[in-house]
């Protein structure tokens, strides 16, 4: 039985994925017009729909609001009983209706038309009554629902949601929303917290950065790695040990790093360390990051394979180091 259920689940996922891919050829000037209309909106974007389309509409409205486009959801049944009073002439409506013939949706059209509010319609029926009265019609029709009976809205709601996300991301790009802007819109959530901290806020810099020149002895490199904890404590920071040192050239530019792991591997190979220079052992292609980059990006660069990144400036000189523990302490993950 479980195998049959997995096959059913695979079919659902495949059909819904194909439904989304089928939307790509439909991206044309109508999508551009919809984005331009929403971007030029001097008021708010009102998203409306009923049934499953209403649930998708609520999510689209939430995504728009979260990414810099003022938006709210209007239930069409409540709209004809007074909530249309929230709609202003400066607003734009995004309507969702797979059939384009839903009675509750058709009922709110006359008052919207009297206000002169433009309508962007996401529908599976571009020739419907709703489509004929909308300024922009986005075709989100699908070949079939993922429901085995081809009845329950599944692929169609997924398609509408995906196009709603595409509209929101296009607007986000046009508005030039920055990570700090996003954080301001999410002051109480983990997403905003992730977008708030930059590497420079968390890195260890100044005299606490372990550093040797490439012609320094390997012994000096080991001593530098050992002194790192004492220096961080003396600087008033939480004592830490990154287990590495940066290696720079005569001009102070980063040429590599030496880690505890490098030393262990050298020992296991039985290599004599006398006479070796830091440049002989340094890994020449270390992963680095900038002080202005997000701390969340630093975590992505680490990719679970390394625990420390060197922070460099525009001249390739080390400015600091950031450890995975610094990011975890900031509760970015």
C-alpha positions in Angstrom: 0.0 0.0 0.0 2.8 2.5 0.9 4.3 2.0 -2.5 1.0 2.8 -4.2 0.7 5.9 -2.0 4.2 7.0 -2.9 3.4 6.6 -6.6 0.4 8.8 -6.1 2.5 11.4 -4.3 5.0 11.3 -7.1 2.3 11.8 -9.7 0.9 14.8 -7.7 4.4 16.5 -7.5 5.1 15.8 -11.1 1.8 17.2 -12.4 2.2 20.3 -10.2 5.8 20.9 -11.3 4.8 20.6 -14.9 2.0 23.0 -14.3 4.4 25.6 -13.1 6.9 25.0 -16.0 3.9 25.4 -18.3 3.5 29.0 -17.2 6.9 30.1 -18.5 5.9 30.3 -22.2 2.9 32.4 -21.1 5.1 35.2 -19.7 4.6 38.0 -22.2 3.7 41.7 -22.3 0.7 41.1 -20.1 2.9 40.2 -17.2 5.0 43.3 -17.9 1.8 45.4 -17.9 0.6 43.8 -14.6 4.0 44.6 -12.9 4.0 48.2 -14.2 0.4 48.7 -13.0 1.2 47.3 -9.5 4.4 49.3 -9.3 2.7 52.5 -10.2 -0.1 52.0 -7.7 -0.3 55.0 -5.5 -2.6 53.2 -3.0 -2.6 49.6 -1.9 -2.9 46.3 -3.8 -6.1 44.6 -2.9 -6.0 40.8 -3.5 -9.4 39.1 -3.7 -10.7 35.6 -4.4 -13.0 33.0 -2.8 -12.6 29.3 -1.9 -9.2 27.9 -2.6 -8.4 30.9 -4.7 -9.1 33.0 -1.6 -6.6 31.1 0.4 -4.0 31.6 -2.3 -4.9 35.2 -2.5 -4.2 35.7 1.2 -0.8 34.3 0.8 -0.1 36.5 -2.2 -1.2 39.6 -0.3 1.1 38.6 2.6 4.0 38.1 0.3 3.5 41.4 -1.4 3.3 43.2 1.9 6.4 41.4 3.2 8.4 42.5 0.2 7.6 46.2 0.1 4.3 46.4 -1.7 1.4 47.5 0.6 -1.3 45.0 0.2 -4.3 43.4 1.9 -6.8 40.7 1.2 -10.5 41.4 0.6 -13.0 38.6 0.8 -15.5 39.2 -2.0 -18.5 38.0 0.0 -17.7 40.4 2.8 -16.9 43.0 0.1 -20.5 43.2 -1.1 -21.6 43.6 2.6 -19.6 46.7 3.3 -15.9 45.8 3.1 -15.6 47.4 -0.3 -15.5 50.7 1.7 -11.8 49.9 2.3 -11.1 50.2 -1.5 -9.9 53.6 -2.7 -9.6 55.0 -6.2 -5.8 54.9 -6.0 -5.8 51.1 -5.4 -5.2 48.2 -7.8 -7.1 44.9 -7.5 -5.5 41.5 -8.1 -8.3 39.0 -8.5 -8.0 35.2 -8.5 -10.6 33.0 -10.1 -9.8 29.7 -11.9 -13.2 29.7 -13.7 -13.5 33.4 -14.1 -17.3 33.0 -13.6 -17.6 32.9 -9.8 -20.8 34.7 -8.7 -19.2 36.4 -5.6 -16.3 37.7 -7.7 -18.7 39.0 -10.4 -20.8 40.7 -7.7 -18.0 43.0 -6.6 -17.1 44.2 -10.2 -19.7 46.9 -10.6 -18.6 48.9 -7.5 -15.0 48.5 -8.4 -15.7 49.7 -11.9 -17.5 52.7 -10.5 -14.4 53.6 -8.5 -12.2 53.2 -11.6 -10.0 50.7 -9.9 -7.9 48.6 -12.4 -8.1 44.9 -12.1 -5.3 42.3 -12.7 -6.9 38.9 -13.1 -5.2 35.5 -12.6 -7.5 33.0 -14.2 -7.6 29.6 -15.9 -10.2 31.0 -18.3 -9.0 34.0 -20.2 -12.3 34.3 -22.1 -14.5 34.4 -19.0 -16.8 37.1 -17.8 -14.3 38.3 -15.3 -11.5 38.4 -17.9 -13.6 40.6 -20.2 -13.9 43.2 -17.5 -10.3 43.2 -16.3 -7.5 45.5 -17.5 -4.9 42.8 -17.5 -5.5 39.0 -17.7 -2.8 36.6 -16.7 -3.4 33.1 -18.0 -2.7 30.6 -15.2 -4.6 27.7 -16.8 -3.2 24.1 -16.3 -3.6 21.0 -18.3 -5.0 19.0 -15.4 -5.4 19.0 -11.7 -3.2 16.8 -9.6 -6.4 15.4 -8.0 -7.0 11.8 -9.3 -10.5 12.8 -10.1 -9.3 16.0 -11.7 -11.6 18.0 -9.5 -9.9 19.3 -6.3 -8.0 22.6 -7.0 -4.3 21.5 -6.8 -2.3 22.3 -9.9 -4.4 25.3 -10.6 -3.9 26.8 -7.1 -0.2 26.0 -7.3 0.1 27.8 -10.7 -1.8 30.9 -9.3 0.5 31.0 -6.3 3.6 30.8 -8.4 2.5 33.7 -10.6 1.7 35.7 -7.5 5.2 35.0 -6.2 6.6 36.1 -9.6 4.8 39.4 -9.5 6.0 40.0 -5.9 9.6 39.3 -6.8 9.5 41.5 -9.9 8.1 44.3 -7.7 10.7 43.7 -5.0 13.4 44.1 -7.7 11.9 47.2 -9.1 11.7 48.8 -5.7 15.3 48.0 -5.0 14.5 46.3 -1.7 17.7 45.8 0.3 18.3 43.3 3.1 18.1 46.0 5.7 14.7 47.1 4.3 13.5 43.5 4.5 14.7 43.3 8.1 12.7 46.5 8.9 9.6 44.8 7.6 10.2 41.7 9.8 11.5 43.2 13.1 10.1 40.3 15.2 11.0 37.3 13.1 13.9 35.1 12.4 14.0 36.2 8.8 14.5 39.8 9.7 17.1 38.8 12.3 19.0 36.9 9.6 19.0 40.0 7.4 20.1 42.3 10.1 23.7 41.2 10.9 26.6 41.8 8.6 30.0 40.0 8.8 31.6 43.1 10.2 29.3 43.1 13.1 30.4 39.7 14.2 34.0 39.3 13.0 37.1 39.4 15.2 39.4 42.1 13.9 42.4 44.2 14.7 45.2 42.6 16.7 43.1 39.5 17.3 43.5 38.4 13.6 46.1 35.6 13.4 48.6 36.6 10.8 52.1 35.6 9.6 54.0 36.4 6.4 54.6 33.6 3.9 58.4 33.6 4.6 57.8 33.1 8.4 58.9 29.8 9.9 56.2 27.2 10.4 57.0 27.3 14.1 56.1 31.0 14.1 52.8 30.1 12.4 52.0 27.5 15.1 52.9 30.1 17.8 50.6 32.6 16.1 47.7 30.2 16.2 48.4 29.5 19.9 48.5 33.2 20.8 45.1 33.8 19.2 43.0 33.0 22.2 45.1 35.2 24.6 44.9 38.2 22.2 41.1 37.9 21.8 40.7 37.9 25.6 43.0 40.9 26.0 40.9 42.8 23.5 37.9 42.3 25.7 36.3 39.7 23.3 35.1 36.3 24.3 38.2 34.1 24.2 38.1 32.1 21.0 40.4 29.9 18.9 39.7 29.7 15.2 42.4 27.0 14.8 44.0 28.8 11.9 46.2 31.7 10.8 46.2 33.9 7.8 49.3 34.0 5.6 50.1 37.2 3.8 52.7 38.4 1.2 55.2 41.2 1.7 52.5 43.8 0.8 50.1 42.4 3.4 47.7 40.7 0.9 46.2 37.3 1.7 47.9 34.4 0.0 46.5 31.5 2.0 45.7 30.1 5.4 47.1 27.4 7.7 44.7 25.4 9.8 45.0 22.8 12.6 44.0 20.2 10.0 46.9 21.2 7.8 49.3 20.7 10.7 47.8 17.3 11.6 48.1 16.0 8.0 51.7 17.2 7.9 52.5 15.3 11.1 50.8 12.1 9.8 52.8 12.2 6.7 56.0 12.3 8.8 57.2 15.5 7.1 60.1 17.2 8.9 59.0 20.8 9.9 62.5 22.2 10.3 63.1 24.7 7.5 59.5 24.8 6.4 58.0 28.2 5.8 54.4 29.3 6.3 54.1 29.7 2.6 55.1 26.1 2.0 52.1 24.7 3.9 49.4 27.4 3.3 46.3 26.5 1.4 46.4 29.0 -1.5 42.7 29.2 -2.3 41.0 30.0 1.0 37.3 30.9 1.1 36.9 34.6 2.0 34.1 37.1 2.6 33.7 40.8 2.9 32.8 42.7 6.0 29.7 44.2 4.4 28.3 40.8 3.4 25.4 39.4 5.4 26.4 37.0 8.2 23.9 34.5 6.7 25.9 34.5 3.5 29.1 33.7 5.5 27.3 30.6 6.8 26.4 29.6 3.2 30.0 30.0 2.1 31.1 27.7 4.9 28.7 25.0 3.5 29.3 22.8 6.6 32.9 22.0 5.5 34.8 24.8 7.2 34.2 26.7 10.4 36.2 29.9 9.9 36.3 32.5 7.1 38.9 35.2 6.5 37.3 38.7 6.1 39.2 40.7 3.5 39.0 44.3 2.2 39.1 45.6 -1.4 42.8 45.3 -1.5 42.7 41.5 -0.5 44.2 42.3 3.0 42.8 40.4 6.0 40.4 42.6 8.1 39.2 39.9 10.4 38.0 36.4 10.8 34.5 35.1 11.5 33.8 31.7 13.1 30.7 29.6 12.7 30.2 29.9 16.5 30.0 33.7 16.1 27.1 33.3 13.7 25.4 30.7 15.9 25.7 33.0 19.0 23.9 35.7 17.1 21.0 33.3 16.6 21.1 33.7 12.8 20.2 30.1 12.4 
